[in-house]
Amino acid sequence: MVDDRIAPKEYYSIGEVCDITGLKPHVLRYWETQFPALSPSKNQAGNRVYRRKEVKLVQLLRHLLYVEKYTIDGARQKLERLRKEGKVARASTAAWDAHVVRDLRRDVDELLDLLTLDA
């Protein structure tokens, strides 16, 4: 299952979300101001804590902005359309799948490069 790459935890710190998605903390904090659907709660220490569905939403936003090249406003509108159609979860999973495939392809290419150097 695609969610296997996200460790099965109840909450994730902003640092963990950054590691999973490849984004910087300031980008996540900015996106929180631009996308009302992305609103992680805070723990008793006042630190952001993201739930699994929010991690997947971040990956969807990353896909819309960086891969499909939407503007912030365009991504906000697309997300709202997906929400109205009840397709946010499906789109988040598809974006995650694309991310996993890109990572796997990069890993295979690096491995092939190493094997080619040894030959």
Secondary structure, DSSP 8 states (H G I E B T S, - for coil): -GGGGS---S-EEHHHHHHHHT--HHHHHHHHHH-TT---EE-TTS-EEE-HHHHHHHHHHHIIIIIS---HHHHHHHHHHHHHHT-HHHHHHHHHHHHHHHHHHHHHHHHHHHHHHH-
